[in-house]
Amino acid sequence: MKTDLKFKITTRQRQLFDLIKRYKMGLFLGTACMLLVAASSAVSALLIKPVMDDIFVKQDIEMLRLMPIVVVIVFFLRGLGDYGQEYYMNYVGQRIIKDLRDRLYERVMDLPLSFFQQERTGVLMSRITNDVNVIRSMVSTAVTSIVRHFFTILGLIVVVLYRDWKLALCALVILPIAFFPVVEFGRRVRRVSRRCQESMAELNSFLHETFAGSKIVKAFGMEDFEKKRFVKKTDDLFELEIKTVIAKSLSSPVMELLGGLGIAFVVWYGGYSVITGASTPGTFFSFMAAVLMLYDPVKKLSRLNNAVQEGLAASDRVFDILEKQSDIQEKQNPVELVVKPHRVRFEKVSFQYDRNPVLKDIDLDVQPGEILALVGMSGGGKTSLVNLIPRFYDVAEGAIRIDGVDIRDASLASLRRQIAVVTQEPILFNDTVASNIAYGNPLAEKQEIIEAAVAAYAYDFVTRFPKGFDTNIGELGGRLSGGEKQRICIARALLKNAPILILDEATSALDAESEMWVQKALENLMRGRTTFVIAHRLSTISYADRIVVLVNGRIVEQGRHEDLMALEGEYFKLHQMQFSKNAGVDCPK
């Protein structure tokens, strides 16, 4: 276990280093500017001796004329270096974070549907926004400052050794001890910080759920209940934040004490040397200034280390996603499927989700252009069956073939080009009507978009909008009615012009009038395509060439409506139940 963890951390550090290496020139310029700042700090300490000894003690007038010019030049170079290192290092940091955020989003988009069912949307959003922002703080600010302070400390150590190496060695004994709280409290910060980030992700997930479900919250009068839940989550986050504050704050007083001990020793020993004549006041004050300047960046390193530890905790969460492998793998040299009418065959297909059997021994042969309806009680496996066709999931046993080609041998891109999907819940994006219709075919011409809208019976209501096809439909199409949203989805499927069509209860959530228009649009959509229709209302599948009845993941009946009714089996029972409901009679038990 420990070996695996060590390997994982090393791999993650190497990946971060690879990102950093892309911007070598920016890093080089930023480092050069840091060296300039460190050198100017060291020179500032060195200048105290000639100021004290030559100007104030010896009263050298030439040194008085020269020194102000030197001081101005030193501080000008320091300011120039400060600006340069801030610009270049922040530029590199921001570019690294952009690359990391892009890679994270790409990885999430490439993961299978099962991943999105296991993870919550708010948590994923937190990984891309909050966690990456914490890493940005580490890369852009903390690491930059650590490198700058390192060079500054190095330069000042050279100064104190040059001024009085014996006193310097005594003073520097405290320095390694001062780093102990930096390391120890940094570990605590990293542990608590990861829990804070997880708690923040929980909070984001909660917000996403309650904002998206605000209509239900209000309809059931649960505002107070949700407020209490929110307060509980913020209380948990507050406790973790306070633990982080305690871990961060403890390192500072410990370092202050150690620094005070070192400076007290320098004052005692250095003052004694000046009094006995072993050293000059200028040498002592130059040394003292360098020591004071030295302890300041050491003290700041403690706070910066806390930021680094928070960033490392966030990077662990980010790399947890980046290193996640998809269950849906593509062959090295996959077959490219051609867009044309297809025969789809299920051969002894079984499927399980989280070790729970969902489909068992499915044998189906669907001919090009055939309309196949899938019916059965909820939980029978209808949606799972159609989700296997575009490889949202992979079969556990058996195979699905398109024109004889196992879909696992085909490229995912070419496979999904063959398929259009219209679901029960219309999924639209916060964009224009035209962009939503052209979502599966971004290169479509305006006339093609209009023709798809006409075929989907969407043209009339779209042209009534103030901006027509350029009208923004809002988040998830919130400015449209249910029937309008569904017709836009059908227009989108029409424009993609895929030879295989999956309709997952596309009309079950609509009122009678909307269903009529959507049904007309679907007739246009299904024409000439191999179609899989999941239907809740049996009255909507009278046009099907074949009806398949699924019970507990198995095919128990299949045939045309009249044939299945004559069998008086499962389909007959479903039909009678729906007919009884429609007639206002109690359903048979």
KOLVEXDREN-505680 format. One record per residue (C-alpha): y negated, x negated, z. Coordinates in steps of 0.05 Angstrom, whole numbers, always signed. Example, Ala and Ser with C-alpha at 12.3 -4.5 7.8 and 13.67 -1.06 7.14 Angstrom:
BEGIN
+--------+--------+--------+
|      Y |      X |      Z |
+--------+--------+--------+
|    +90 |   -246 |   +156 |
|    +21 |   -273 |   +143 |
+--------+--------+--------+
This chain:
BEGIN
+--------+--------+--------+
|      Y |      X |      Z |
+--------+--------+--------+
|     +0 |     +0 |     +0 |
|    -49 |    -55 |    +19 |
|    -32 |    -95 |    -43 |
|    -46 |    -34 |    -87 |
|   -113 |    -21 |    -52 |
|   -133 |    -93 |    -62 |
|   -116 |    -90 |   -136 |
|   -155 |    -25 |   -144 |
|   -217 |    -53 |   -111 |
|   -213 |   -117 |   -154 |
|   -206 |    -75 |   -217 |
|   -266 |    -32 |   -198 |
|   -309 |    -93 |   -184 |
|   -288 |   -123 |   -251 |
|   -308 |    -58 |   -287 |
|   -376 |    -59 |   -253 |
|   -384 |   -132 |   -271 |
|   -366 |   -116 |   -344 |
|   -422 |    -64 |   -344 |
|   -471 |   -114 |   -315 |
|   -452 |   -168 |   -366 |
|   -478 |   -125 |   -423 |
|   -549 |   -139 |   -400 |
|   -546 |   -215 |   -390 |
|   -615 |   -228 |   -417 |
|   -648 |   -178 |   -370 |
|   -609 |   -208 |   -312 |
|   -630 |   -278 |   -332 |
|   -704 |   -260 |   -336 |
|   -700 |   -221 |   -271 |
|   -666 |   -280 |   -236 |
|   -718 |   -328 |   -263 |
|   -773 |   -284 |   -234 |
|   -735 |   -282 |   -167 |
|   -733 |   -358 |   -167 |
|   -808 |   -358 |   -179 |
|   -819 |   -312 |   -119 |
|   -773 |   -354 |    -75 |
|   -807 |   -418 |    -96 |
|   -876 |   -390 |    -82 |
|   -853 |   -368 |    -13 |
|   -827 |   -438 |     +2 |
|   -891 |   -470 |    -24 |
|   -933 |   -422 |    +19 |
|   -898 |   -449 |    +81 |
|   -907 |   -521 |    +57 |
|   -982 |   -511 |    +46 |
|   -993 |   -497 |   +121 |
|   -984 |   -570 |   +139 |
|  -1039 |   -598 |    +94 |
|  -1085 |   -540 |   +113 |
|  -1076 |   -554 |   +187 |
|  -1073 |   -630 |   +186 |
|  -1118 |   -649 |   +128 |
|  -1171 |   -594 |   +131 |
|  -1176 |   -574 |   +205 |
|  -1155 |   -640 |   +238 |
|  -1177 |   -694 |   +189 |
|  -1232 |   -650 |   +159 |
|  -1217 |   -675 |    +88 |
|  -1271 |   -643 |    +42 |
|  -1232 |   -657 |    -22 |
|  -1171 |   -620 |     +5 |
|  -1217 |   -563 |    +25 |
|  -1239 |   -556 |    -48 |
|  -1169 |   -563 |    -76 |
|  -1129 |   -520 |    -28 |
|  -1160 |   -451 |    -44 |
|  -1146 |   -462 |   -118 |
|  -1074 |   -480 |   -103 |
|  -1066 |   -419 |    -58 |
|  -1093 |   -372 |   -112 |
|  -1045 |   -402 |   -164 |
|   -986 |   -396 |   -117 |
|  -1000 |   -323 |   -100 |
|  -1014 |   -306 |   -173 |
|   -946 |   -335 |   -192 |
|   -914 |   -297 |   -134 |
|   -945 |   -231 |   -158 |
|   -923 |   -246 |   -230 |
|   -852 |   -260 |   -205 |
|   -852 |   -197 |   -162 |
|   -870 |   -154 |   -222 |
|   -821 |   -188 |   -268 |
|   -762 |   -183 |   -221 |
|   -777 |   -110 |   -204 |
|   -782 |    -91 |   -278 |
|   -722 |   -130 |   -305 |
|   -674 |   -116 |   -248 |
|   -691 |    -42 |   -245 |
|   -684 |    -38 |   -321 |
|   -615 |    -69 |   -317 |
|   -597 |    -24 |   -258 |
|   -619 |    +40 |   -293 |
|   -582 |    +21 |   -357 |
|   -518 |     +7 |   -317 |
|   -523 |    +74 |   -282 |
|   -536 |   +110 |   -348 |
|   -474 |    +76 |   -377 |
|   -433 |    +94 |   -315 |
|   -457 |   +167 |   -316 |
|   -440 |   +172 |   -391 |
|   -371 |   +143 |   -380 |
|   -359 |   +190 |   -321 |
|   -378 |   +251 |   -362 |
|   -336 |   +228 |   -421 |
|   -276 |   +217 |   -375 |
|   -284 |   +286 |   -343 |
|   -288 |   +319 |   -412 |
|   -225 |   +283 |   -435 |
|   -184 |   +306 |   -375 |
|   -137 |   +366 |   -384 |
|   -149 |   +438 |   -363 |
|   -105 |   +428 |   -302 |
|   -156 |   +378 |   -274 |
|   -211 |   +430 |   -277 |
|   -167 |   +480 |   -241 |
|   -154 |   +431 |   -185 |
|   -226 |   +406 |   -177 |
|   -285 |   +449 |   -160 |
|   -345 |   +450 |   -206 |
|   -395 |   +434 |   -151 |
|   -355 |   +373 |   -130 |
|   -352 |   +346 |   -201 |
|   -427 |   +357 |   -209 |
|   -438 |   +318 |   -144 |
|   -398 |   +259 |   -171 |
|   -442 |   +255 |   -234 |
|   -508 |   +267 |   -199 |
|   -508 |   +251 |   -125 |
|   -455 |   +195 |   -123 |
|   -483 |   +160 |   -184 |
|   -553 |   +163 |   -155 |
|   -527 |   +128 |    -93 |
|   -497 |    +74 |   -138 |
|   -564 |    +69 |   -173 |
|   -598 |    +55 |   -107 |
|   -547 |     +0 |    -94 |
|   -554 |    -33 |   -163 |
|   -628 |    -23 |   -176 |
|   -656 |    -36 |   -106 |
|   -606 |    -64 |    -56 |
|   -571 |   -115 |   -101 |
|   -638 |   -136 |   -131 |
|   -668 |   -147 |    -62 |
|   -607 |   -183 |    -36 |
|   -611 |   -233 |    -94 |
|   -686 |   -242 |    -83 |
|   -677 |   -252 |     -7 |
|   -620 |   -300 |    -19 |
|   -664 |   -345 |    -62 |
|   -721 |   -338 |    -12 |
|   -675 |   -357 |    +46 |
|   -649 |   -417 |     +6 |
|   -719 |   -442 |    -10 |
|   -742 |   -434 |    +62 |
|   -681 |   -470 |    +89 |
|   -700 |   -529 |    +45 |
|   -770 |   -527 |    +74 |
|   -748 |   -526 |   +147 |
|   -698 |   -582 |   +134 |
|   -752 |   -622 |   +100 |
|   -801 |   -613 |   +157 |
|   -754 |   -626 |   +216 |
|   -680 |   -629 |   +201 |
|   -659 |   -636 |   +273 |
|   -699 |   -575 |   +296 |
|   -677 |   -539 |   +233 |
|   -603 |   -548 |   +249 |
|   -614 |   -521 |   +319 |
|   -652 |   -460 |   +292 |
|   -601 |   -447 |   +238 |
|   -544 |   -442 |   +287 |
|   -568 |   -371 |   +302 |
|   -565 |   -352 |   +227 |
|   -489 |   -345 |   +220 |
|   -487 |   -306 |   +285 |
|   -541 |   -260 |   +258 |
|   -497 |   -241 |   +199 |
|   -442 |   -213 |   +245 |
|   -477 |   -146 |   +257 |
|   -492 |   -143 |   +182 |
|   -418 |   -144 |   +165 |
|   -392 |   -103 |   +224 |
|   -442 |    -46 |   +220 |
|   -437 |    -47 |   +144 |
|   -364 |    -29 |   +149 |
|   -381 |    +31 |   +193 |
|   -435 |    +53 |   +145 |
|   -386 |    +52 |    +87 |
|   -334 |    +94 |   +123 |
|   -384 |   +147 |   +146 |
|   -422 |   +145 |    +80 |
|   -359 |   +166 |    +41 |
|   -350 |   +225 |    +88 |
|   -424 |   +243 |    +78 |
|   -416 |   +242 |     +3 |
|   -354 |   +286 |     +7 |
|   -392 |   +334 |    +52 |
|   -450 |   +335 |     +2 |
|   -400 |   +351 |    -53 |
|   -373 |   +409 |    -12 |
|   -445 |   +434 |     -3 |
|   -457 |   +430 |    -78 |
|   -393 |   +467 |    -92 |
|   -412 |   +522 |    -42 |
|   -481 |   +529 |    -74 |
|   -452 |   +534 |   -143 |
|   -403 |   +589 |   -122 |
|   -453 |   +631 |    -84 |
|   -508 |   +625 |   -136 |
|   -459 |   +643 |   -192 |
|   -431 |   +700 |   -151 |
|   -498 |   +725 |   -125 |
|   -487 |   +795 |   -154 |
|   -422 |   +803 |   -114 |
|   -454 |   +774 |    -51 |
|   -510 |   +826 |    -55 |
|   -464 |   +883 |    -76 |
|   -420 |   +873 |    -15 |
|   -478 |   +859 |    +32 |
|   -452 |   +790 |    +50 |
|   -519 |   +753 |    +51 |
|   -516 |   +740 |   +126 |
|   -444 |   +717 |   +122 |
|   -460 |   +667 |    +67 |
|   -521 |   +643 |   +106 |
|   -477 |   +628 |   +166 |
|   -427 |   +591 |   +122 |
|   -484 |   +550 |    +93 |
|   -511 |   +533 |   +162 |
|   -441 |   +510 |   +183 |
|   -436 |   +463 |   +124 |
|   -506 |   +435 |   +135 |
|   -488 |   +424 |   +209 |
|   -427 |   +384 |   +188 |
|   -469 |   +343 |   +140 |
|   -523 |   +333 |   +193 |
|   -472 |   +304 |   +242 |
|   -446 |   +255 |   +191 |
|   -517 |   +235 |   +171 |
|   -533 |   +221 |   +244 |
|   -471 |   +177 |   +250 |
|   -496 |   +139 |   +190 |
|   -565 |   +132 |   +221 |
|   -534 |   +105 |   +285 |
|   -492 |    +54 |   +248 |
|   -552 |    +32 |   +207 |
|   -600 |    +30 |   +266 |
|   -555 |    -11 |   +313 |
|   -556 |    -72 |   +268 |
|   -632 |    -80 |   +270 |
|   -641 |    -88 |   +346 |
|   -582 |   -137 |   +350 |
|   -613 |   -180 |   +296 |
|   -682 |   -175 |   +328 |
|   -652 |   -203 |   +393 |
|   -616 |   -259 |   +358 |
|   -678 |   -275 |   +317 |
|   -721 |   -275 |   +380 |
|   -674 |   -325 |   +413 |
|   -679 |   -371 |   +353 |
|   -755 |   -367 |   +350 |
|   -761 |   -378 |   +425 |
|   -720 |   -441 |   +420 |
|   -763 |   -466 |   +362 |
|   -828 |   -453 |   +402 |
|   -800 |   -490 |   +462 |
|   -772 |   -549 |   +425 |
|   -828 |   -554 |   +373 |
|   -883 |   -547 |   +425 |
|   -851 |   -602 |   +467 |
|   -849 |   -647 |   +405 |
|   -923 |   -636 |   +391 |
|   -943 |   -648 |   +464 |
|   -903 |   -713 |   +468 |
|   -932 |   -736 |   +401 |
|   -866 |   -735 |   +363 |
|   -895 |   -683 |   +314 |
|   -962 |   -659 |   +289 |
|   -991 |   -589 |   +297 |
|   -989 |   -581 |   +221 |
|   -916 |   -599 |   +217 |
|   -899 |   -552 |   +274 |
|   -938 |   -493 |   +246 |
|   -911 |   -505 |   +176 |
|   -840 |   -506 |   +206 |
|   -855 |   -445 |   +249 |
|   -882 |   -406 |   +190 |
|   -820 |   -423 |   +149 |
|   -774 |   -400 |   +205 |
|   -812 |   -335 |   +214 |
|   -809 |   -323 |   +140 |
|   -735 |   -341 |   +140 |
|   -715 |   -291 |   +193 |
|   -751 |   -234 |   +158 |
|   -707 |   -233 |    +96 |
|   -645 |   -244 |   +139 |
|   -664 |   -182 |   +179 |
|   -676 |   -142 |   +115 |
|   -607 |   -162 |    +90 |
|   -578 |   -118 |   +145 |
|   -613 |    -56 |   +118 |
|   -597 |    -74 |    +47 |
|   -524 |    -85 |    +64 |
|   -522 |    -14 |    +90 |
|   -547 |    +10 |    +22 |
|   -494 |    -33 |    -13 |
|   -439 |     -3 |    +31 |
|   -463 |    +68 |    +14 |
|   -462 |    +49 |    -59 |
|   -392 |    +21 |    -54 |
|   -368 |    +85 |    -21 |
|   -400 |   +125 |    -78 |
|   -369 |    +79 |   -130 |
|   -300 |    +92 |   -100 |
|   -310 |   +166 |   -112 |
|   -336 |   +154 |   -183 |
|   -278 |   +107 |   -201 |
|   -229 |   +157 |   -172 |
|   -248 |   +200 |   -233 |
|   -255 |   +142 |   -283 |
|   -186 |   +117 |   -267 |
|   -153 |   +186 |   -270 |
|   -104 |   +191 |   -328 |
|    -96 |   +253 |   -370 |
|    -28 |   +288 |   -369 |
|    -39 |   +304 |   -443 |
|    -24 |   +239 |   -480 |
|    -31 |   +227 |   -554 |
|    +18 |   +186 |   -596 |
|     -5 |   +119 |   -622 |
|     -1 |   +141 |   -695 |
|     -6 |   +216 |   -691 |
|     +5 |   +265 |   -748 |
|    -59 |   +296 |   -777 |
|    -50 |   +370 |   -787 |
|    -81 |   +401 |   -848 |
|   -122 |   +465 |   -842 |
|    -80 |   +519 |   -876 |
|    -39 |   +581 |   -857 |
|    +13 |   +559 |   -805 |
|    +81 |   +578 |   -779 |
|    +85 |   +569 |   -704 |
|   +153 |   +563 |   -671 |
|   +172 |   +560 |   -597 |
|   +240 |   +526 |   -586 |
|   +271 |   +536 |   -517 |
|   +203 |   +526 |   -485 |
|   +198 |   +523 |   -409 |
|   +136 |   +509 |   -369 |
|   +119 |   +500 |   -296 |
|    +55 |   +493 |   -259 |
|    +55 |   +455 |   -193 |
|   +131 |   +458 |   -194 |
|   +130 |   +533 |   -199 |
|   +168 |   +559 |   -261 |
|   +121 |   +600 |   -305 |
|   +158 |   +605 |   -372 |
|   +233 |   +600 |   -384 |
|   +272 |   +591 |   -449 |
|   +219 |   +619 |   -496 |
|   +243 |   +626 |   -567 |
|   +192 |   +652 |   -617 |
|   +181 |   +643 |   -691 |
|   +113 |   +667 |   -715 |
|   +102 |   +669 |   -790 |
|    +36 |   +651 |   -825 |
|    -12 |   +709 |   -821 |
|    +31 |   +748 |   -771 |
|     -3 |   +784 |   -714 |
|    +38 |   +776 |   -650 |
|    +19 |   +816 |   -588 |
|    +39 |   +792 |   -519 |
|    +44 |   +846 |   -465 |
|    +71 |   +851 |   -394 |
|    +49 |   +856 |   -322 |
|     -1 |   +807 |   -293 |
|    +32 |   +740 |   -276 |
|    +85 |   +748 |   -330 |
|    +64 |   +684 |   -366 |
|    +24 |   +711 |   -426 |
|    -37 |   +666 |   -418 |
|     +6 |   +606 |   -400 |
|    +45 |   +615 |   -465 |
|    -16 |   +615 |   -510 |
|    -48 |   +557 |   -471 |
|    +11 |   +513 |   -492 |
|     -7 |   +519 |   -566 |
|    -72 |   +478 |   -563 |
|    -39 |   +432 |   -511 |
|    -83 |   +453 |   -454 |
|    -17 |   +440 |   -419 |
|    +48 |   +407 |   -442 |
|   +115 |   +441 |   -443 |
|   +165 |   +420 |   -389 |
|   +224 |   +431 |   -435 |
|   +234 |   +448 |   -508 |
|   +182 |   +441 |   -563 |
|   +127 |   +478 |   -600 |
|   +124 |   +464 |   -674 |
|    +71 |   +479 |   -725 |
|   +102 |   +478 |   -795 |
|   +159 |   +437 |   -766 |
|   +114 |   +385 |   -732 |
|   +121 |   +379 |   -656 |
|    +50 |   +389 |   -631 |
|    +60 |   +329 |   -585 |
|    +65 |   +286 |   -648 |
|     +0 |   +313 |   -676 |
|    -69 |   +287 |   -660 |
|   -105 |   +330 |   -609 |
|   -167 |   +334 |   -653 |
|   -129 |   +359 |   -714 |
|    -87 |   +406 |   -671 |
|   -147 |   +439 |   -640 |
|   -182 |   +444 |   -708 |
|   -126 |   +493 |   -726 |
|   -141 |   +540 |   -668 |
|   -197 |   +588 |   -649 |
|   -198 |   +622 |   -581 |
|   -233 |   +686 |   -557 |
|   -223 |   +698 |   -483 |
|   -232 |   +758 |   -437 |
|   -292 |   +724 |   -404 |
|   -341 |   +705 |   -460 |
|   -363 |   +633 |   -450 |
|   -432 |   +619 |   -481 |
|   -483 |   +564 |   -470 |
|   -556 |   +563 |   -451 |
|   -579 |   +554 |   -523 |
|   -599 |   +596 |   -584 |
|   -556 |   +649 |   -616 |
|   -548 |   +605 |   -678 |
|   -526 |   +544 |   -638 |
|   -474 |   +586 |   -600 |
|   -445 |   +614 |   -664 |
|   -443 |   +545 |   -696 |
|   -413 |   +513 |   -634 |
|   -346 |   +498 |   -667 |
|   -378 |   +480 |   -734 |
|   -445 |   +444 |   -720 |
|   -455 |   +428 |   -795 |
|   -455 |   +501 |   -815 |
|   -512 |   +525 |   -859 |
|   -558 |   +581 |   -835 |
|   -528 |   +629 |   -886 |
|   -458 |   +615 |   -860 |
|   -481 |   +632 |   -790 |
|   -512 |   +697 |   -814 |
|   -448 |   +715 |   -852 |
|   -406 |   +703 |   -789 |
|   -453 |   +746 |   -749 |
|   -448 |   +802 |   -801 |
|   -372 |   +799 |   -800 |
|   -372 |   +801 |   -724 |
|   -419 |   +862 |   -723 |
|   -470 |   +820 |   -686 |
|   -524 |   +815 |   -740 |
|   -559 |   +880 |   -724 |
|   -572 |   +867 |   -650 |
|   -588 |   +793 |   -662 |
|   -642 |   +810 |   -713 |
|   -674 |   +856 |   -662 |
|   -688 |   +797 |   -616 |
|   -760 |   +770 |   -619 |
|   -737 |   +704 |   -649 |
|   -674 |   +729 |   -683 |
|   -621 |   +675 |   -688 |
|   -668 |   +625 |   -653 |
|   -669 |   +667 |   -589 |
|   -645 |   +631 |   -527 |
|   -591 |   +673 |   -494 |
|   -597 |   +643 |   -423 |
|   -545 |   +613 |   -377 |
|   -475 |   +637 |   -396 |
|   -508 |   +686 |   -444 |
|   -539 |   +724 |   -386 |
|   -591 |   +759 |   -431 |
|   -536 |   +794 |   -471 |
|   -491 |   +853 |   -454 |
|   -416 |   +844 |   -448 |
|   -403 |   +872 |   -518 |
|   -458 |   +829 |   -549 |
|   -432 |   +766 |   -516 |
|   -361 |   +780 |   -541 |
|   -386 |   +791 |   -612 |
|   -423 |   +725 |   -611 |
|   -357 |   +693 |   -588 |
|   -321 |   +726 |   -646 |
|   -375 |   +702 |   -695 |
|   -364 |   +632 |   -667 |
|   -289 |   +637 |   -680 |
|   -302 |   +665 |   -750 |
|   -347 |   +607 |   -768 |
|   -296 |   +556 |   -743 |
|   -248 |   +588 |   -794 |
|   -185 |   +563 |   -758 |
|   -117 |   +587 |   -785 |
|    -89 |   +602 |   -716 |
|   -124 |   +652 |   -671 |
|   -114 |   +665 |   -597 |
|   -143 |   +729 |   -567 |
|   -136 |   +731 |   -492 |
|   -152 |   +803 |   -471 |
|   -215 |   +800 |   -513 |
|   -232 |   +874 |   -503 |
|   -205 |   +890 |   -434 |
|   -273 |   +883 |   -398 |
|   -313 |   +926 |   -446 |
|   -335 |   +998 |   -447 |
|   -311 |  +1045 |   -501 |
|   -370 |  +1036 |   -548 |
|   -371 |   +960 |   -541 |
|   -296 |   +958 |   -550 |
|   -302 |   +997 |   -615 |
|   -351 |   +946 |   -645 |
|   -312 |   +887 |   -618 |
|   -246 |   +916 |   -646 |
|   -278 |   +921 |   -715 |
|   -302 |   +850 |   -710 |
|   -232 |   +827 |   -688 |
|   -201 |   +860 |   -749 |
|   -245 |   +817 |   -793 |
|   -228 |   +756 |   -751 |
|   -152 |   +766 |   -752 |
|   -147 |   +776 |   -828 |
|   -102 |   +723 |   -858 |
|    -93 |   +685 |   -793 |
|    -32 |   +672 |   -749 |
|    -55 |   +711 |   -688 |
|    -32 |   +713 |   -616 |
|    -61 |   +774 |   -580 |
|    -55 |   +783 |   -504 |
|    -68 |   +856 |   -491 |
|    -77 |   +895 |   -427 |
|    -89 |   +962 |   -461 |
|    -30 |   +977 |   -505 |
|    -72 |  +1024 |   -547 |
|   -109 |   +964 |   -576 |
|    -48 |   +931 |   -607 |
|    -22 |   +985 |   -654 |
|    -39 |   +940 |   -712 |
|     +7 |   +883 |   -688 |
|    +64 |   +862 |   -734 |
|   +107 |   +848 |   -672 |
|   +101 |   +860 |   -598 |
|   +132 |   +812 |   -547 |
|   +144 |   +836 |   -475 |
|   +143 |   +781 |   -422 |
|   +171 |   +793 |   -352 |
|   +172 |   +736 |   -301 |
|   +163 |   +684 |   -355 |
|   +219 |   +709 |   -400 |
|   +219 |   +748 |   -465 |
|   +256 |   +813 |   -450 |
|   +238 |   +853 |   -512 |
|   +205 |   +845 |   -579 |
|   +194 |   +888 |   -640 |
|   +146 |   +940 |   -668 |
|   +115 |   +994 |   -625 |
|   +161 |  +1049 |   -650 |
|   +224 |  +1007 |   -640 |
|   +205 |   +986 |   -569 |
|   +188 |  +1058 |   -549 |
|   +256 |  +1080 |   -574 |
|   +290 |  +1028 |   -529 |
|   +258 |  +1060 |   -468 |
|   +256 |   +992 |   -434 |
|   +200 |   +951 |   -404 |
|   +150 |   +966 |   -459 |
|   +165 |  +1040 |   -452 |
|   +151 |  +1036 |   -377 |
|    +85 |   +999 |   -389 |
|    +65 |  +1051 |   -441 |
|    +83 |  +1109 |   -395 |
|    +44 |  +1079 |   -337 |
|    -19 |  +1071 |   -379 |
|    -11 |  +1139 |   -411 |
|     -3 |  +1171 |   -342 |
|    -66 |  +1137 |   -317 |
|   -105 |  +1160 |   -377 |
|    -80 |  +1230 |   -367 |
|   -101 |  +1230 |   -294 |
|    -29 |  +1232 |   -268 |
|     -4 |  +1188 |   -212 |
|    +33 |  +1127 |   -238 |
|   +108 |  +1127 |   -227 |
|   +132 |  +1082 |   -172 |
+--------+--------+--------+
